[in-house]
Each structure stands twice: as C-alpha cells, then as structure tokens.
C-alpha cells in the first residue's frame, strides 16, 4: 500500500470550498446492496490503485459543540457499490491511542461542476462515525488513518484506494447563521433548488414551502415541498422542489425566504434565520440529461463537442429510427452486473420509440473517457450490457441489428478514450463493463494436483474447482476443455481416482453452496495404458491443467 499525506495548508484552503462544492455537483448515491457490502459481481481488477485520494477531513461547528463524526473528502468520484468499511478508519485525538470508527457511509459523489474547486476528477464526501462517547471539537489535534483491509473503496474505473496515514483534520466555524449558496444542478434535479445554510437546523424548525418564493427569469415557480437533506452534518442542505424544472442554463433563478417564528432555528446558535431578500442561485444545467421529440434520422446527444472528459466521462448519442419522444439520462451505476463481469463508469437510461425492424434500428453511440476505463481494457475488451445482459457483436449485414441489440463498431479514440456503437430495436438501461479475472482454486478431490491421477479409461471424471464465485456458465474459452497425449515416463503416480460418475452425465455444473464448479470429463476407452493432460482454458485467458494415467 502506498502512503500519502495531504498538507494542512491544502486541507484548510479547500475545506470550506469543497463543502460548498457538494451542492454544485449533487448526485444521489444508490444504496449499497444487501448486507451493505459490495458483492462479488461488483469486484474490480485486483492490485490497481487510484491516483487520487483523501484531500481533507473536517466539519463545521461552533465553540463548545462536540461532534461524534467527521466528514472525509476524496478527490475522486467513488463507486457506491464499494461502500467504505468503518474499521478501515482510525482517528487519533490529541494523543494515542487511535479510535476505530464504528460507521462510515458515502453522503455524496459527483462530477457535474466540480472543476470549479477540485479540477475535473470529481469529489466524494463520506461521514465517519466515532465510537460511542468519543467526540471532537475546537482546539483538538485530530489525525485520521485510512488503511483498507481487503475491501477498499474504488473509483469509477474500479481502481482501489491506497492507504492514507496521519491525515490532519480541523473543525471550522462558519462565523454566523446565514445562507451560503443556492444552486440548481440537473445532476441533482433540474426541478430542485438546494439552499445551503452555515449551521444545521433544529429538527422541528423546517419551514413550510409557502415561505419561499422562487422566480425563474420573470416567472414565479411554485415551491411544492422543502426537505432537509443531510441533518447529520455540520451544514443544512435545504432542498426546494419546484413545480416546473429549470431548463435553460442561462436562466436567472432568484430565491426569497420569509422568516416566521419557530422556523429555521440554528441547532448550534439557537438563532432564527432572518428574512432573506432575493438570492441568486448558481444554475448548472448539464448535458447529462436531455430530451426532445425526434423524427426518424434525428439525433439526441449529451455530447458537449469536446469529447468525453474526466469531469464528464460518458457521452451518449442516439439516432432515432421512429418518430416520438426521446430522452437520455446518465448517472450512477445501480444495475447489478451479471456473474463474472464488473460495471464501471456511469449508467445510461435511454427512452425512445421502438425501431420498425432490426433492418432499420435505433443507433446508440457511447463515448467513454480514458479516466474511467480500467487498466488493461480497451475498445475490443470493454463490453456493453442492456438491462444487465451482455450485448454481443453484430453478425448480420452492415447496419442491421442482428441479433438485437448488438455492438456494430468499436473504436479507439485519442488519449485512450473509446467509442462503442450499438444497434437495437429497443432502448432501455445501458452499462459498460469488463470480464473480471477468475480466482481459480483447485483442483479438488477426486483429482490431485502435481501428479498423475490414475483412472480407468472410459470413465467420466468429476473435475472440481472454484473461480471465486458464480461466474456463470460461459467460463471456458472457445474449444476448451480439451486433452493432449503425453509420455507416461517420468510422471509421479498419484492416487487412484475412485470417484467417477456414470457415462450419461456430462457438462458443467455450479454448486452455490460450496462455490464449486464441476466439469464432467468423459474419457475414452481407447486411452488405456496412455497418459493425457486435461487443459481448461478459461474465458479470461487463464489456464489450469491436470495429468491422468489411464488403466
């Protein structure tokens, strides 16, 4: 594990800006799967570390307030399928010993406009909970270690986070109870205005929607509801849901608040927020969600013209085959990957009318930035999935979706970017992914490793092994398994294979209870008094072999 320690100057300079930046690139993060841990289906390439990491640790409070948590910021968009493990974090307060965290969760991850503060690689904020009875406050000397023990967080390219040691943390006072910024960001929702306040609010002081007036251009837009997004953090994030979304990035959006007794009371200071005159919101309507009515041959795209970038790593272009309404929405991956594959980057939901036939299909083109392409992958190895099902290459005439859907073109672009074109009759949810390396273990009894297995020719042998989880039925490369003859001289005799199966049994089977694949190998009676090597070539390019001596 590499070790990295950000400087205190960098942490202090970025803390306030970064906590405001959370509003400028808001993406709701899907909840982890059952049990709160990443499944084997979401695993990534082992041993590859992300290039960025923790950029600060801290929180907002006031003198005299003791906090039971810290906020950790990462200079990366982290994949929510790999949630942080609490016991990977330890916090030293003033002096040893360090305290192991009892909770850790991702609050936010996004890239929409984060380049204003962190460059174009995105940012992730997570809350780390201290043990019961342990608190931090002003004046404390706080240092945090992150040392993953086998389940590190990962970025969108599935790279693992390195260890970080002795990262300094600091508690800040915003200096008073007031609004800090208002924002409209289509990553979070073009029908939302998020208003950030310098302090958290008392739980029973949430204002009514009627206390807010929002004007878009010259039109007043109804505020339907108000919610406190993250009451457990040191700032208040008020989400105002609008009746009508903001669609023009050049719109002037003004927010006005009318104070009433008992509403918007600072949980830190006990103060009531005064009436606020018109506050102009920052408006960020990104190209990551778009919609239009199309005629046949028309295109709809999230592309900005500059190609995919680390800040906007996926561009989607749709060419319609039939008239009707169409939309593209890009966001976090929440579709489970099939056995043996791992999704990376972003997920795309495309809605458009079905094509008339496979001969006149809809055309989808995905441009993928090199920053989210896992190491060792390229345009020929990256796969496309529709509704979690692998999309094969096209086999029909050019321009025909045979089968439907199918990948018609794979192109390597400059700088490691790639482009994948899909022909399909129907649109739906799309992901990109890679075949994960198999974790071979075996062979298991009755087959011995490293010596000749003695077996009666003509019997069927159960060849048992594990690949580190259910990798589906298509685990073998084309033409595999197979066997080759070899000389018996010099071979070390092993045990007699006593466990065989009836000749009628054949094929490949998987037992989820024991995580064991069984390939039933039917031998030939003509192999009596010979030796052979059984070769299993797997779809990931790895090979396993076993030697047999036939009687």
For each residue, the residues with C-beta under 8 A, 3 or more apart:
1: 49 147 148 162 163
2: 49 162 163
3: 162 163 164 165
4: 53 54 162 164
5: 164 165 166 167
6: 10 11 54 55 56 167
7: 10 11
8: 11 12 168 170
9: 12 13
10: 6 7 13 14 55 56
11: 6 7 8 14 15 55 56 57 58 167 168 169 170
12: 8 9 15 170
13: 9 10 17
14: 10 11 17 18 55 56 73 117 118
15: 11 12 18 19 56 58 73 170 172
16: 19 20 172 174
17: 13 14 20 21 117
18: 14 15 21 22 55 56 73 117 118 123 125
19: 15 16 22 60 71 125 235
20: 16 17 23 24 117 180 181 196
21: 17 18 24 25 114 116 117 118 123
22: 18 19 25 26 107 108 110 123 125 237
23: 20 26 181 183 185 194 196 237 282
24: 20 21 112 113 114 116 117 183 185 282 284
25: 21 22 110 111 112 113 114 122 123 185 187 284
26: 22 23 108 110 112 183 185 187 188 194
27: 108 109 110 111 112 187 188 331 332
28: 188 332
29: 80 106 107 108 109 332
30: 80 332 333 334
31: 80
32: 35 36 37 38 80 81 83
33: 36 37 38 39 42 81 336
34:
35: 32
36: 32 33 83
37: 32 33 83 85 151
38: 32 33 42 43 81 82 83 151
39: 33 42 43 81 336
40: 43 468 469 470
41: 336 337 338 339 340 341 342 469
42: 33 38 39 79 81 82 336 337 342 343
43: 38 39 40 342 436 469
44: 48 82 154 158 159 160 342 344 374 436
45: 48 158 159 374 375 376 434 436 437
46: 160 437
47: 160
48: 44 45 158 159 160 374 375
49: 1 2 159 160 161 162
50: 53 76 154 155 157 159 160 161 162
51: 159
52: 55 74 75 76 121 155
53: 4 50 74 75 76 161 162 164
54: 4 6 57 72 73 74 75 144 146 164 167
55: 6 10 11 14 18 52 73 74 75 118 123
56: 6 10 11 14 15 18 72 73 167 169
57: 11 54 70 71 72 73 142 144 167 168 169 170
58: 11 15 70 71 169 170 171 172
59: 67 69 70 71 136 171 172 233 234
60: 19 171 172 173 174 198 199 233 234 235
61: 65 67 137 138 171 172 173 234 268
62: 65 173 199 268 269
63: 138 173
64: 137 138
65: 61 62 137 268
66: 135 136 137
67: 59 61 70 130 135 136 137 171 234
68: 129 130 134 135
69: 59 103 127 128 129 130 232
70: 57 58 59 67 91 127 128 130 136 142 144 169
71: 19 57 58 59 107 125 126 127 128 233 234
72: 54 56 57 89 125 126 127 128 144 146
73: 14 15 18 54 55 56 57 123 124 125
74: 52 53 54 55 78 123 124 125 126 153 161
75: 52 53 54 55 118 119 121 122 123
76: 50 52 53 121 122 123 124 155 161
77: 109 110 111 121 122 123 124 155 156
78: 74 82 106 109 124 126 153 154 155 156 161
79: 42 82 153 154 155 156 158 333 344
80: 29 30 31 32 83 106 109 332 333 334
81: 32 33 38 39 42 333 343
82: 38 42 44 78 79 151 152 153 154
83: 32 36 37 38 80 104 105 106 153
84: 88 89 104 105 106 126 128 153
85: 37 88 104 148 149 151
86: 89 100 101 102 103 104 128 129
87: 100 101 149
88: 84 85 101 104 146 147 148 149 151 152
89: 72 84 86 100 101 104 128 144 145 146
90: 98 99 100 101 144 145 147
91: 70 98 99 101 128 130 134 136 142 143 144 145 169
92: 95 96 97 98 99 142 143 144 145
93: 99 134 136 140 141 142
94: 140 141
95: 92
96: 92
97: 92
98: 90 91 92 145
99: 90 91 92 93 130 131 134
100: 86 87 89 90 131
101: 86 87 88 89 90 91 104 128 129 130 131
102: 86 129 130 131 132
103: 69 86 127 128 129
104: 83 84 85 86 88 89 101 126 127 128 129
105: 83 84 126 127
106: 29 78 80 83 84 109 124 125 126
107: 22 29 71 125 126 127 230 233
108: 22 26 27 29 124 125
109: 27 29 77 78 80 106 122 123 124 125 332
110: 22 25 26 27 77 114 122 123 187
111: 25 27 77 114 120 121 122 123 187 310 311 312 313
112: 24 25 26 27 185 186 187 284 286 288
113: 24 25 116 185 284 286
114: 21 24 25 110 111 117 118 119 120 121 122 123 311
115: 118 119 120 311
116: 21 24 113
117: 14 17 18 20 21 24 114 123
118: 14 18 21 55 75 114 115 121 122 123
119: 75 114 115
120: 111 114 115 309 310 311
121: 52 75 76 77 111 114 118 310 311 371
122: 25 75 76 77 109 110 111 114 118 310 311
123: 18 21 22 25 55 73 74 75 76 77 109 110 111 114 117 118
124: 73 74 76 77 78 106 108 109
125: 18 19 22 71 72 73 74 106 107 108 109
126: 71 72 74 78 84 104 105 106 107
127: 69 70 71 72 103 104 105 107 232 233
128: 69 70 71 72 84 86 89 91 101 103 104 144
129: 68 69 86 101 102 103 104
130: 67 68 69 70 91 99 101 102 134 135 136
131: 99 100 101 102 134
132: 102
133:
134: 68 91 93 99 130 131
135: 66 67 68 130
136: 59 66 67 70 91 93 130 140 142 169 171
137: 61 64 65 66 67 140 171
138: 61 63 64 171 173
139:
140: 93 94 136 137 171
141: 93 94
142: 57 70 91 92 93 136 168 169 170 171
143: 91 92 166 167 168 169
144: 54 57 70 72 89 90 91 92 128 164 167 168 169
145: 89 90 91 92 98 163 164 165 166 167
146: 54 72 88 89 161 163 164 165 167
147: 1 88 90 163 165
148: 1 85 88 151 152 153 160 161 163
149: 85 87 88
150:
151: 37 38 82 85 88 148
152: 82 88 148 160 161 162
153: 74 78 79 82 83 84 148 160 161
154: 44 50 78 79 82 158 159 160 161
155: 50 52 76 77 78 79 158 159 161 372
156: 77 78 79 313 344 345 346 371 372
157: 50 344 345 371 372 373 374 375
158: 44 45 48 79 154 155 342 344 374 434
159: 44 45 48 49 50 51 154 155 374 375
160: 44 46 47 48 49 50 148 152 153 154
161: 49 50 53 74 76 78 146 148 152 153 154 155
162: 1 2 3 4 49 50 53 152
163: 1 2 3 145 146 147 148
164: 3 4 5 53 54 144 145 146 167
165: 3 5 145 146 147
166: 5 143 145
167: 5 6 11 54 56 57 143 144 145 146 164
168: 8 11 57 142 143 144
169: 11 56 57 58 70 91 136 142 143 144
170: 8 11 12 15 57 58 142
171: 58 59 60 61 67 136 137 138 140 142
172: 15 16 58 59 60 61
173: 60 61 62 63 138
174: 16 60 178 180 198 199 235
175: 198
176: 198 269
177: 197 198 199 266 268 269 271 273
178: 174 197 198 273
179: 182 195 196 197 198 257 273 276 279
180: 20 174 196 197 198 235
181: 20 23 195 196 281 282
182: 179 193 194 195 196 253 255 279 280 281 282
183: 23 24 26 193 194 196 281 282 283 284
184: 190 192 193 194 246 251 253 281 282 283 284 285
185: 23 24 25 26 112 113 188 189 192 194 282 284 286
186: 112 189 190 246 284 285 286 288 289
187: 25 26 27 110 111 112 284 286 288 331
188: 26 27 28 185 192 194
189: 185 186 192 241 245
190: 184 186 245 246 247 285 289
191: 241 242 243 244 245 246
192: 184 185 188 189 239 240 241 242
193: 182 183 184 214 223 239 240 242 253 255 281
194: 23 26 182 183 184 185 188 229 237 238 239 240
195: 179 181 182 237 238 240 255 257 279
196: 20 23 179 180 181 182 183 235 236 237 238
197: 177 178 179 180 200 201 235 236 238 264 273
198: 60 174 175 176 177 178 179 180 235
199: 60 62 174 177 234 235 236 266 267 268 269
200: 197 231 233 234 235 236 266 267 268
201: 197 205 206 228 231 236 264 265 266 267
202: 205 265 266 267
203: 206 228 231
204: 262
205: 201 202 262 263 264 265 272
206: 201 203 226 227 228 263 264
207: 211 212 226 257 260 263 264
208: 211 226 260 263
209: 212 223 224 225 226 240
210: 223
211: 207 208 257 258 259 260 263
212: 207 209 223 226 240 255 256 257 258
213: 220 223 255 256 258
214: 193 220 221 223 240 242 253 254 255 256
215: 218 219 220 221 253 254 256 278
216: 219 221 244 246 251 252 253
217: 248 251 252
218: 215
219: 215 216
220: 213 214 215
221: 214 215 216 242 243 244
222: 242 243 244
223: 193 209 210 212 213 214 226 240 241 242 243
224: 209 241 242 243
225: 209 240 241
226: 206 207 208 209 212 223 238 239 240 241
227: 206 238 239 241
228: 201 203 206 231 236 237 238 239
229: 194 237 238 239
230: 107 233 235 237
231: 200 201 203 228 236
232: 69 127
233: 59 60 71 107 127 200 230 237
234: 59 60 61 67 71 199 200
235: 19 60 174 180 196 197 198 199 200 230
236: 196 197 199 200 201 228 231
237: 22 23 194 195 196 228 229 230 233
238: 194 195 196 197 226 227 228 229
239: 192 193 194 226 227 228 229
240: 192 193 194 195 209 212 214 223 225 226 255
241: 189 191 192 223 224 225 226 227
242: 191 192 193 214 221 222 223 224 245 246
243: 191 221 222 223 224
244: 191 216 221 222
245: 189 190 191 242
246: 184 186 190 191 216 242 251 253 283 285
247: 190 251 285
248: 217 251 285
249: 283 284 285
250: 283
251: 184 216 217 246 247 248 283 285
252: 216 217 280 283
253: 182 184 193 214 215 216 246 280 281 283
254: 214 215 278 279 280 281
255: 182 193 195 212 213 214 240 276 278 279 280 281
256: 212 213 214 215 276 277 278 279
257: 179 195 207 211 212 264 273 275 276 279
258: 211 212 213 275
259: 211 263 264 272 273 274 275 276
260: 207 208 211 263
261: 272
262: 204 205 265 272
263: 205 206 207 208 211 259 260 272 273
264: 197 201 205 206 207 257 259 272 273
265: 201 202 205 262 270 271 272 273
266: 177 199 200 201 202 269 270 271 272 273
267: 199 200 201 202
268: 61 62 65 177 199 200
269: 62 176 177 199 266
270: 265 266
271: 177 265 266
272: 205 259 261 262 263 264 265 266
273: 177 178 179 197 257 259 263 264 265 266 276
274: 259
275: 257 258 259
276: 179 255 256 257 259 273 279
277: 256
278: 215 254 255 256
279: 179 182 195 254 255 256 257 276
280: 182 252 253 254 255
281: 181 182 183 184 193 253 254 255
282: 23 24 181 182 183 184 185
283: 183 184 246 249 250 251 252 253
284: 24 25 112 113 183 184 185 186 187 249
285: 184 186 190 246 247 248 249 251
286: 112 113 185 186 187 289 312
287: 290 301 302 303 304 312
288: 112 186 187 302 312 329 330 331
289: 186 190 286 302 327 328 329 330
290: 287 300 301 302 327 328
291: 300 325 326 327 328
292: 298 300 325 326 327
293: 323 324 325 326
294: 298 299 300 320 323 324 325 326 352
295: 298 320 323
296: 320 321 322 323
297: 319 320
298: 292 294 295 319 320
299: 294 317 318 319 320
300: 290 291 292 294 317 318 320 326 327 328 352
301: 287 290 315 316 317 318 328
302: 287 288 289 290 314 315 316 317 328 330
303: 287 307 315 316 317 367
304: 287 312 315
305:
306: 309
307: 303 315 367 369 413 417
308: 312 313 314 315 367 368 369 417
309: 120 306 312 313 369 371
310: 111 120 121 122 313 369 371 372
311: 111 114 115 120 121 122
312: 111 286 287 288 304 308 309 315 369
313: 111 156 308 309 310 345 346 368 369 371 372
314: 302 308 330 345 346 348 366 367 368 369 372
315: 301 302 303 304 307 308 312 366 367
316: 301 302 303 328 330 348 350 364 365 366 367
317: 299 300 301 302 303 364 365 367
318: 299 300 301 326 328 350 352 362 363 364 427
319: 297 298 299 362 363 364
320: 294 295 296 297 298 299 300 323 324 326 352 353 362
321: 296 353 355 356 360 361 362 363
322: 296 352 353 354 355 356 362
323: 293 294 295 296 320 353
324: 293 294 320 352 353
325: 291 292 293 294 351 352 353
326: 291 292 293 294 300 318 320 350 351 352 353
327: 289 290 291 292 300 349 350 351 352
328: 289 290 291 300 301 302 316 318 348 349 350
329: 288 289 348 349
330: 288 289 302 314 316 346 347 348 349
331: 27 187 288 346 347 349
332: 27 28 29 30 80 109 346 347
333: 30 79 80 81 343 344 345 346 347 431
334: 30 80 347
335: 343 347 385 387 388 429 431
336: 33 39 41 42 388
337: 41 42 341 342 343 385 388 431 433
338: 41 341 385 388 389 390 472
339: 41 469 470 471 472
340: 41 435 436 438 470 471 472 474 475 539
341: 41 337 338 383 385 390 433 434 435 436
342: 41 42 43 44 158 337 374 433 434 436
343: 42 81 333 335 337 347 385 431 432 433
344: 44 79 156 157 158 333 372 373 374 432 433 434
345: 156 157 313 314 333 368 372 373 432
346: 156 313 314 330 331 332 333 372
347: 330 331 332 333 334 335 343 429 430 431
348: 314 316 328 329 330 366 429 430 431
349: 327 328 329 330 331 428 429 430
350: 316 318 326 327 328 364 427 428 429 430
351: 325 326 327 427
352: 294 300 318 320 322 324 325 326 327 362 427
353: 320 321 322 323 324 325 326
354: 322 362 425 426
355: 321 322 358 360 361 362 401 424 425 426
356: 321 322 360
357: 360 361 425
358: 355 361 396 400 401 402 404 423 425
359: 399 400 401
360: 321 355 356 357
361: 321 355 357 358 399 400 401 404 423 424 425
362: 318 319 320 321 322 352 354 355 423 424 425 426 427
363: 318 319 321 421 422 423
364: 316 317 318 319 350 421 422 424 427 430
365: 316 317 419 420 421 422
366: 314 315 316 348 384 419 420 421 422 430 432
367: 303 307 308 314 315 316 317 413 417 418 419
368: 308 313 314 345 372 373 382 417 418 419 420 432
369: 307 308 309 310 312 313 314 372 373 417
370: 373 415 416 417 418
371: 121 156 157 309 310 313
372: 155 156 157 310 313 314 344 345 346 368 369
373: 157 344 345 368 369 370 377 378 382 416 417 418
374: 44 45 48 157 158 159 342 344 377 434
375: 45 48 157 159
376: 45 381
377: 373 374 381 382 434
378: 373 381 382 412 418
379: 382 410 411 412 418 419 420
380: 410
381: 376 377 378 434 435
382: 368 373 377 378 379 410 418 420 432 433 434
383: 341 390 391 432 433 434 435
384: 366 390 391 405 407 420 422 430 431 432
385: 335 337 338 341 343 388 389 390 391 430 431 432 433
386: 389 391 405 422 424 428 429 430
387: 335 428 429
388: 335 336 337 338 385 429 431
389: 338 385 386
390: 338 341 383 384 385
391: 383 384 385 386 405 406 407 422
392: 395 403 406 407
393: 406 407 408
394: 400 401 402 403 406 407 408 423
395: 392 402 403 406
396: 358 400 401 402 406
397: 400 402
398: 408
399: 359 361 408 423
400: 358 359 361 394 396 397 423
401: 355 358 359 361 394 396 404 405 406 423 424 425
402: 358 394 395 396 397 406
403: 392 394 395 406
404: 358 361 401 423 424 425 426
405: 384 386 391 401 422 423 424 425 426
406: 391 392 393 394 395 396 401 402 403 422 423 424
407: 384 391 392 393 394 410 420 421 422
408: 393 394 398 399 421 422 423
409: 419 420 421
410: 379 380 382 407 418 419 420 421
411: 379 418 419 420 421
412: 378 379 416 417 418
413: 307 367 416 417 418 419
414: 417
415: 370
416: 370 373 412 413
417: 307 308 367 368 369 370 373 412 413 414
418: 367 368 370 373 378 379 382 410 411 412 413
419: 365 366 367 368 379 409 410 411 413
420: 365 366 368 379 382 384 407 409 410 411 432
421: 363 364 365 366 407 408 409 410 411
422: 363 364 365 366 384 386 391 405 406 407 408 430
423: 358 361 362 363 394 399 400 401 404 405 406 408
424: 355 361 362 364 386 401 404 405 406 427
425: 354 355 357 358 361 362 401 404 405
426: 354 355 362 404 405
427: 318 350 351 352 362 364 424
428: 349 350 386 387
429: 335 347 348 349 350 386 387 388
430: 347 348 349 350 364 366 384 385 386 422
431: 333 335 337 343 347 348 384 385 388
432: 343 344 345 366 368 382 383 384 385 420
433: 337 341 342 343 344 382 383 385
434: 45 158 341 342 344 374 377 381 382 383
435: 340 341 381 383 539 540
436: 43 44 45 340 341 342 471 540
437: 45 46 540 542
438: 340 467 468 471 475 538 539 540 542
439: 466 467 468 469
440: 465 466 467 468 538 542 544
441: 465 466 467 468
442: 447 449 464 465 466 544
443: 447 448 449 463 464 465 544 546
444: 447 464 465 466 516
445: 448 464 499
446: 453 461 462 495 497 498 499 500
447: 442 443 444 453 461 463 464 497 546
448: 443 445 451 453 494 495 546
449: 442 443 546
450: 492 494
451: 448 491 492 493 494 547
452: 488 491 492 493 494 531 547 548 549
453: 446 447 448 461 494 495 497 546 547 548 549
454: 493 494 495 496 497 548 549 551
455: 459 461 496 497 500 523 548 549 550 551
456: 459 500 550 551
457: 523 524 525 526 527 528 530 550 551
458: 503 523 524 525 527
459: 455 456 497 500 503 523
460: 500 501 502 503 505 506 520 521 522 523
461: 446 447 453 455 497 500 501 520 521 523 548
462: 446 499 500 501 518 519 520
463: 443 447 481 518 519 520 521 534 536 546
464: 442 443 444 445 447 516 517 518 519
465: 440 441 442 443 444 516 517 519 536 544
466: 439 440 441 442 444 515 516 517
467: 438 439 440 441 471 475 517 538
468: 40 438 439 440 441 471 515
469: 40 41 43 339 439 515
470: 40 339 340 510 512 515
471: 339 340 436 438 467 468 475
472: 338 339 340 475
473: 508 510
474: 340 539
475: 340 438 467 471 472 508 517 538 539
476: 480 481 508 536 537 538 539
477: 480 537 538 539 541
478:
479: 482 537
480: 476 477 535 536 537 538
481: 463 476 519 521 534 535 536 537
482: 479 534 535
483: 521 532 533 534 535 548
484: 532 533 535
485: 530 531 532
486: 531 532 533 547
487: 490 531
488: 452 491 530 531 549
489:
490: 487
491: 451 452 488 531 547 549
492: 450 451 452
493: 451 452 454 549
494: 448 450 451 452 453 454
495: 446 448 453 454 498
496: 454 455
497: 446 447 453 454 455 459 461 500 548
498: 446 495
499: 445 446 462
500: 446 455 456 459 460 461 462 497
501: 460 461 462 505 520
502: 460 505
503: 458 459 460 522
504:
505: 460 501 502 520
506: 460 520 522
507: 519 520
508: 473 475 476 517 518 519 520
509: 517 518 520
510: 470 473 516 517 518
511: 514 515 516 517 518
512: 470 515
513:
514: 511
515: 466 468 469 470 511 512
516: 444 464 465 466 510 511
517: 464 465 466 467 475 508 509 510 511
518: 462 463 464 508 509 510 511
519: 462 463 464 465 481 507 508 536
520: 460 461 462 463 501 505 506 507 508 509
521: 460 461 463 481 483 534
522: 460 503 506
523: 455 457 458 459 460 461 527 548 550
524: 457 458 527
525: 457 458 528
526: 457
527: 457 458 523 524 530 532 550
528: 457 525 550 551
529: 550 551
530: 457 485 488 527 550
531: 452 485 486 487 488 491 547 548 549 550
532: 483 484 485 486 527 547 548 550
533: 483 484 486 545 546 547 548
534: 463 481 482 483 521 545 546 547 548
535: 480 481 482 483 484 543 544 545
536: 463 465 476 480 481 519 543 544 545
537: 476 477 479 480 481 542 543
538: 438 440 467 475 476 477 480 541 542 543 544
539: 340 435 438 474 475 476 477
540: 435 436 437 438
541: 477 538
542: 437 438 440 537 538
543: 535 536 537 538
544: 440 442 443 465 535 536 538
545: 533 534 535 536
546: 443 447 448 449 453 463 533 534
547: 451 452 453 486 491 531 532 533 534
548: 452 453 454 455 461 483 497 523 531 532 533 534
549: 452 453 454 455 488 491 493 531
550: 455 456 457 523 527 528 529 530 531 532
551: 454 455 456 457 528 529
